[in-house]
Amino acid sequence: MKAWTNYWLDVLIALSFGVAALSGLVLWPALGLFEHYDSLFGIDLLTWSDIHSLSGVVMTVGVAAHLWLHRRWLASMTRRALGQLQAGTPCPTHPTLKGAHHEGR
């Protein structure tokens, strides 16, 4: 059940990202699409703006839900990463550096 929830939530996030990206391109002033046309694909400027805003809200809610569903894993990995850095083990992103604040760089 959890795998299907994650799957459909990720599909929702991906679709809302696609809609936000497409509407963002349509609304991008550098392209100047609405300088030449009153509507694009039969949709006027204000409706494109609404589509863009709504898809951004849906994407934000989806990402928030995704983070909530994975909160235990995120907390566990954060504790693990911070514990390794404080213990003086090599930093995962910079293996030559050790310690919580990379002392002695």
C-alpha positions as CSV (number, residue, x, y, z in Angstrom):
1,M,0.0,0.0,0.0
2,K,2.8,2.4,0.9
3,A,4.6,1.8,-2.4
4,W,1.4,2.6,-4.3
5,T,0.9,5.8,-2.3
6,N,4.4,6.9,-3.0
7,Y,4.0,6.0,-6.7
8,W,0.8,8.0,-7.2
9,L,2.1,10.9,-5.2
10,D,5.3,11.0,-7.3
11,V,3.1,10.9,-10.5
12,L,1.1,13.8,-9.2
13,I,4.3,15.8,-8.4
14,A,5.7,15.0,-11.8
15,L,2.5,16.0,-13.7
16,S,2.2,19.2,-11.8
17,F,5.8,20.0,-12.5
18,G,5.2,19.4,-16.2
19,V,2.2,21.7,-16.2
20,A,4.1,24.4,-14.2
21,A,7.0,24.2,-16.6
22,L,4.9,24.3,-19.7
23,S,2.8,27.2,-18.4
24,G,5.9,29.0,-17.2
25,L,7.3,28.8,-20.7
26,V,4.1,30.1,-22.2
27,L,4.1,33.0,-19.7
28,W,7.8,33.7,-20.0
29,P,8.1,37.3,-21.2
30,A,11.3,36.6,-23.1
31,L,9.3,34.4,-25.5
32,G,6.8,37.2,-26.0
33,L,4.0,34.8,-27.0
34,F,1.2,37.1,-25.8
35,E,2.7,40.0,-27.7
36,H,1.5,38.4,-31.0
37,Y,-1.6,36.4,-29.8
38,D,-4.6,37.0,-27.5
39,S,-4.6,33.3,-26.6
40,L,-2.5,30.2,-27.0
41,F,-4.1,26.8,-27.6
42,G,-7.4,28.6,-27.0
43,I,-6.4,29.7,-23.5
44,D,-6.0,33.4,-22.6
45,L,-3.2,34.9,-20.6
46,L,-5.1,35.1,-17.3
47,T,-6.1,31.5,-17.5
48,W,-2.5,30.4,-18.3
49,S,-1.5,32.4,-15.2
50,D,-4.2,30.6,-13.1
51,I,-3.0,27.2,-14.5
52,H,0.6,28.1,-13.6
53,S,-0.3,29.1,-10.0
54,L,-2.6,26.1,-9.4
55,S,0.0,23.6,-10.7
56,G,2.6,25.3,-8.4
57,V,0.3,24.9,-5.4
58,V,-0.4,21.2,-6.3
59,M,3.3,20.6,-6.7
60,T,4.1,22.3,-3.3
61,V,1.4,20.3,-1.5
62,G,2.7,17.1,-3.2
63,V,6.3,17.7,-2.2
64,A,5.2,18.5,1.4
65,A,3.2,15.3,1.5
66,H,6.2,13.4,0.1
67,L,8.5,14.8,2.8
68,W,5.9,14.0,5.5
69,L,5.6,10.4,4.3
70,H,9.4,10.0,4.4
71,R,10.0,12.0,7.6
72,R,11.3,9.1,9.6
73,W,13.8,8.1,6.9
74,L,14.9,11.8,6.5
75,A,15.3,12.2,10.2
76,S,17.3,8.9,10.5
77,M,19.6,9.8,7.6
78,T,20.2,13.3,9.0
79,R,21.1,11.9,12.4
80,R,23.3,9.4,10.8
81,A,25.1,11.9,8.6
82,L,25.6,14.4,11.5
83,G,26.8,11.6,13.8
84,Q,29.4,10.5,11.2
85,L,30.6,14.1,10.8
86,Q,30.8,14.7,14.6
87,A,32.7,11.4,15.1
88,G,35.4,12.6,12.7
89,T,34.7,10.1,10.0
90,P,35.3,11.4,6.4
91,C,32.7,13.7,5.0
92,P,30.6,11.9,2.4
93,T,30.8,14.8,0.0
94,H,34.5,15.7,0.7
95,P,36.2,12.4,1.8
96,T,39.5,14.2,2.5
97,L,37.9,16.5,5.1
98,K,37.0,15.2,8.6
99,G,34.9,16.4,11.5
100,A,31.7,18.4,12.0
101,H,33.0,21.7,10.6
102,H,36.0,20.4,8.5
103,E,38.6,21.5,11.0
104,G,42.1,21.9,9.7
105,R,41.2,22.4,6.0
